[in-house]
């Protein structure tokens, strides 16, 4: 893969490079001081679910005259050496090499060369690419992403890095994982797209195919995972209920992002039924947070 040209803007202490023509003077005037803030402060101010977080995100976006799509090249962090197309309003860009740093440190110990790994709710592919490197060419990544816009972007990011050496093959599926097979209403809203279960907004939903993880493994012969990474915007309990046979027989490690107390309880209940031990990776006081589950 060729590096970006010399006409670059170096952000996040030089850890992330972007093409100069992707940033106007106004954006650079905002981004350069923004990236001097410690990553922990950026996370706390803009991305923890606090009353001020969303207003600050909106203010930052207005200060930059709106979001832009940019293909950055990471020099450090989970995607060091990868190109990644994202929007300047998204966490992947605004946290850069520090995006979910605690989770990355844990994944380094969970994902091994040759592993088969499922990324359920793969979004636009940040963890798909990072895990493909950890698993190596002997491994295999299965990425599930039902949102059409996100799936297109996922495919784009895989393509941007197709010449990277020693990556695991990636199978990307435009389906949602759930408790049962069928068709489900789905609210497409960028990186926050999700299965919709109730409420007036259902009239704005699209219909997406839903399959169970048991179906993918046992009926469609996809390889069984050693590790399941999951971020499905509140529906993780349903995904796990649709994976009861997989959990009972193959015993993968499960790492799930949960977004509210009900989802956390559903995850813990579904996994406890299969004899798993579950613990929080970091503070349970703030949502979203991550749970790690291992077979007992």
C-alpha positions as CSV (number, residue, x, y, z in Angstrom):
1,X,0.0,0.0,0.0
2,X,1.3,3.4,-0.9
3,X,1.5,6.0,1.8
4,X,-0.4,9.3,1.5
5,X,1.4,12.0,-0.4
6,X,3.6,14.5,1.2
7,X,0.6,17.0,1.2
8,X,-0.7,15.7,4.5
9,X,-2.1,17.0,7.7
10,X,-0.6,15.2,10.7
11,X,-3.0,14.9,13.6
12,X,-3.0,13.2,17.1
13,X,0.6,13.8,17.6
14,X,1.5,12.6,14.1
15,X,-0.2,9.2,14.8
16,X,-2.9,9.9,12.1
17,X,-2.2,11.4,8.7
18,X,-4.9,12.8,6.4
19,X,-4.7,14.3,2.9
20,X,-4.3,18.1,3.1
21,X,-7.1,18.7,0.6
22,X,-9.6,17.0,2.9
23,X,-9.3,19.8,5.5
24,X,-10.2,23.4,5.0
25,X,-8.5,26.2,6.9
26,X,-11.5,26.2,9.3
27,X,-11.3,22.5,10.1
28,X,-7.5,22.7,10.6
29,X,-8.0,25.6,13.0
30,X,-10.3,23.5,15.1
31,X,-8.6,20.1,14.8
32,X,-5.0,21.0,15.5
33,X,-5.8,22.4,19.0
34,X,-8.4,19.7,19.6
35,X,-5.8,16.9,19.2
36,X,-3.5,18.6,21.7
37,X,-6.1,17.6,24.4
38,X,-5.3,14.4,26.3
39,X,-7.2,11.4,24.9
40,X,-8.8,10.8,28.3
41,X,-10.2,14.3,28.3
42,X,-11.5,14.0,24.8
43,X,-13.3,10.8,25.8
44,X,-14.7,12.3,29.0
45,X,-15.9,15.5,27.4
46,X,-17.3,14.3,24.0
47,X,-18.1,10.6,24.2
48,X,-19.1,9.4,27.7
49,X,-22.8,9.5,28.1
50,X,-23.0,12.7,30.1
51,X,-25.5,15.6,29.7
52,X,-22.8,17.7,28.0
53,X,-21.4,15.1,25.6
54,X,-23.9,15.4,22.7
55,X,-24.0,19.2,22.9
56,X,-20.2,19.3,22.8
57,X,-20.1,16.9,19.8
58,X,-22.6,19.1,18.0
59,X,-20.6,22.3,18.8
60,X,-17.4,20.7,17.5
61,X,-19.1,19.7,14.3
62,X,-20.5,23.2,13.8
63,X,-17.1,24.7,14.5
64,X,-15.7,22.5,11.7
65,X,-18.6,23.5,9.4
66,X,-19.9,20.0,9.4
67,X,-18.5,16.5,8.9
68,X,-16.3,15.4,6.0
69,X,-15.4,12.0,4.8
70,X,-11.6,11.4,4.9
71,X,-9.3,8.5,4.3
72,X,-6.7,8.7,7.0
73,X,-3.6,6.6,7.5
74,X,-2.9,5.5,11.0
75,X,0.8,5.4,12.1
76,X,0.1,4.2,15.6
77,X,-2.5,2.2,17.5
78,X,-4.7,-0.8,16.5
79,X,-4.7,0.2,12.8
80,X,-1.1,1.3,12.5
81,X,-0.2,1.1,8.8
82,X,-3.8,0.8,7.7
83,X,-5.9,3.3,5.7
84,X,-9.3,4.0,7.1
85,X,-12.1,6.0,5.6
86,X,-14.3,7.7,8.2
87,X,-16.0,10.9,8.9
88,X,-14.5,13.8,10.9
89,X,-17.4,13.6,13.3
90,X,-16.9,10.0,14.2
91,X,-15.1,8.5,17.3
92,X,-12.7,6.6,15.0
93,X,-11.3,9.9,13.9
94,X,-11.8,12.1,16.9
95,X,-10.1,9.6,19.3
96,X,-7.6,8.3,16.7
97,X,-5.1,5.8,18.0
98,X,-6.8,6.0,21.4
99,X,-10.1,4.7,20.2
100,X,-11.3,2.1,22.8
101,X,-7.7,1.7,23.9
102,X,-8.6,-0.5,26.9
103,X,-10.5,-2.9,24.7
104,X,-7.5,-3.1,22.3
105,X,-5.1,-4.0,25.1
106,X,-7.5,-6.8,26.1
107,X,-8.0,-8.0,22.5
108,X,-4.2,-8.4,22.2
109,X,-4.5,-11.1,24.8
110,X,-7.8,-12.6,23.5
111,X,-7.1,-12.9,19.8
112,X,-4.5,-15.3,18.6
113,X,-2.9,-16.2,15.3
114,X,-5.1,-18.7,13.4
115,X,-8.3,-17.7,15.4
116,X,-11.7,-17.5,13.8
117,X,-13.3,-14.3,15.1
118,X,-16.8,-13.0,14.6
119,X,-17.4,-9.2,14.7
120,X,-21.2,-8.9,15.2
121,X,-22.2,-5.3,14.4
122,X,-19.0,-4.7,12.5
123,X,-19.9,-1.1,11.6
124,X,-17.4,0.3,9.1
125,X,-14.6,-2.1,10.0
126,X,-12.2,-0.7,12.6
127,X,-12.0,-3.9,14.6
128,X,-12.5,-6.1,11.6
129,X,-9.1,-4.8,10.2
130,X,-7.3,-4.9,13.6
131,X,-8.5,-8.4,14.3
132,X,-7.6,-9.6,10.8
133,X,-4.0,-8.6,11.5
134,X,-4.0,-10.4,14.9
135,X,-5.5,-13.6,13.4
136,X,-3.1,-13.6,10.5
137,X,-3.5,-15.4,7.2
138,X,-4.2,-18.7,9.0
139,X,-7.2,-17.1,10.8
140,X,-10.6,-16.0,9.5
141,X,-12.8,-13.0,10.3
142,X,-16.6,-13.1,9.9
143,X,-18.1,-9.6,9.9
144,X,-21.9,-9.0,10.3
145,X,-23.2,-5.6,9.5
146,X,-26.9,-5.1,8.5
147,X,-27.0,-1.3,7.8
148,X,-26.6,-0.8,4.1
149,X,-24.7,2.4,4.4
150,X,-22.3,1.0,7.0
151,X,-21.9,-2.2,5.0
152,X,-20.8,-0.3,2.0
153,X,-18.3,1.6,4.1
154,X,-17.1,-1.6,5.6
155,X,-16.5,-3.1,2.2
156,X,-14.6,0.1,1.2
157,X,-12.3,-0.1,4.2
158,X,-11.6,-3.7,3.5
159,X,-10.7,-2.8,-0.1
160,X,-8.4,0.0,0.9
161,X,-6.3,-2.5,2.8
162,X,-6.6,-5.5,0.5
163,X,-2.8,-5.5,-0.3
164,X,-1.8,-5.5,3.4
165,X,0.4,-8.6,4.0
166,X,-0.6,-11.4,6.4
167,X,-4.2,-10.5,7.0
168,X,-6.8,-13.1,7.8
169,X,-9.4,-13.5,5.1
170,X,-12.6,-11.6,5.8
171,X,-16.1,-12.7,5.1
172,X,-18.5,-9.8,5.4
173,X,-22.3,-10.5,5.6
174,X,-25.0,-7.9,5.2
175,X,-27.2,-9.4,7.9
176,X,-28.2,-8.8,11.5
177,X,-27.6,-11.4,14.1
178,X,-30.6,-12.1,16.4
179,X,-32.7,-14.5,18.4
180,X,-34.4,-16.0,15.4
181,X,-34.2,-15.9,11.6
182,X,-36.4,-13.6,9.6
183,X,-36.8,-10.0,8.6
184,X,-36.6,-7.1,11.1
185,X,-37.3,-3.4,11.1
186,X,-34.0,-1.5,11.2
187,X,-33.4,2.2,11.9
188,X,-30.5,3.3,9.7
189,X,-28.7,6.2,11.4
190,X,-25.0,6.1,10.5
191,X,-22.8,4.4,13.1
192,X,-25.8,4.3,15.6
193,X,-28.0,2.1,13.3
194,X,-29.9,-0.5,15.2
195,X,-32.7,-3.1,15.2
196,X,-35.9,-1.3,16.0
197,X,-38.4,-3.0,18.3
198,X,-41.0,-0.4,19.2
199,X,-41.9,3.3,18.9
200,X,-43.2,5.7,16.3
201,X,-39.9,5.9,14.5
202,X,-40.6,2.4,13.1
203,X,-42.2,4.0,10.1
204,X,-38.8,5.3,9.1
205,X,-37.2,1.9,9.3
206,X,-35.9,-0.3,6.5
207,X,-36.2,-4.1,6.5
208,X,-33.1,-6.2,7.0
209,X,-32.4,-9.9,7.0
210,X,-31.8,-11.4,10.4
211,X,-30.0,-14.8,11.1
212,X,-29.0,-16.5,14.3
213,X,-25.3,-17.3,15.0
214,X,-26.4,-20.9,15.4
215,X,-27.8,-20.8,11.9
216,X,-24.6,-19.3,10.4
217,X,-22.5,-22.0,12.0
218,X,-24.6,-25.1,11.9
219,X,-26.9,-24.6,8.9
220,X,-24.7,-22.4,6.6
221,X,-21.3,-23.9,7.5
222,X,-19.5,-20.8,8.5
223,X,-16.5,-21.6,10.7
224,X,-17.2,-21.6,14.4
225,X,-15.6,-18.7,16.3
226,X,-13.1,-18.8,19.1
227,X,-13.9,-15.2,19.9
228,X,-17.1,-13.2,19.4
229,X,-16.9,-9.4,19.5
230,X,-20.3,-7.8,19.7
231,X,-21.8,-4.2,19.5
232,X,-25.4,-4.3,18.4
233,X,-26.8,-1.1,20.0
234,X,-28.9,-2.7,22.7
235,X,-29.8,-6.1,21.2
236,X,-26.9,-8.2,22.5
237,X,-29.2,-10.4,24.7
238,X,-31.2,-11.4,21.6
239,X,-28.0,-12.3,19.7
240,X,-26.8,-14.5,22.5
241,X,-30.2,-16.3,22.8
242,X,-29.8,-17.1,19.1
243,X,-26.4,-18.6,19.8
244,X,-27.3,-21.1,22.5
245,X,-26.0,-24.2,20.7
246,X,-22.8,-22.4,19.6
247,X,-22.1,-21.3,23.2
248,X,-22.9,-24.7,24.6
249,X,-20.8,-26.7,22.1
250,X,-18.0,-24.4,20.9
251,X,-17.5,-22.2,24.0
252,X,-16.2,-19.0,22.4
253,X,-15.0,-16.1,24.5
254,X,-17.6,-13.3,24.2
255,X,-16.8,-9.5,24.4
256,X,-20.0,-7.4,24.3
257,X,-20.7,-3.7,24.4
258,X,-23.8,-3.0,26.4
259,X,-25.8,0.3,26.2
260,X,-28.2,0.2,29.1
261,X,-29.0,-1.9,32.3
262,X,-31.6,-4.0,30.5
263,X,-29.2,-5.1,27.8
264,X,-26.5,-5.9,30.5
265,X,-28.9,-8.1,32.4
266,X,-30.0,-9.9,29.3
267,X,-26.4,-10.6,28.3
268,X,-25.5,-11.9,31.8
269,X,-28.6,-14.1,31.9
270,X,-28.1,-15.6,28.5
271,X,-24.4,-16.4,29.2
272,X,-25.0,-17.7,32.7
273,X,-27.4,-20.3,31.3
274,X,-24.5,-21.6,29.3
275,X,-22.1,-21.7,32.2
276,X,-20.2,-18.5,31.5
277,X,-18.5,-16.1,33.9
278,X,-19.1,-12.5,33.0
279,X,-17.2,-9.4,34.3
280,X,-17.0,-5.8,33.4
281,X,-13.9,-4.7,31.5
282,X,-14.1,-1.1,32.9
283,X,-16.5,1.0,35.0
284,X,-20.1,-0.2,35.1
285,X,-21.4,3.2,36.1
286,X,-21.2,4.7,32.6
287,X,-22.9,3.4,29.5
288,X,-21.9,2.0,27.1
289,X,-19.4,-0.3,28.6
290,X,-18.0,-3.7,27.8
291,X,-18.5,-7.1,29.3
292,X,-16.1,-10.1,29.0
293,X,-17.5,-13.6,29.3
294,X,-15.5,-16.8,29.4
295,X,-16.7,-20.4,29.8
296,X,-16.6,-21.5,33.5
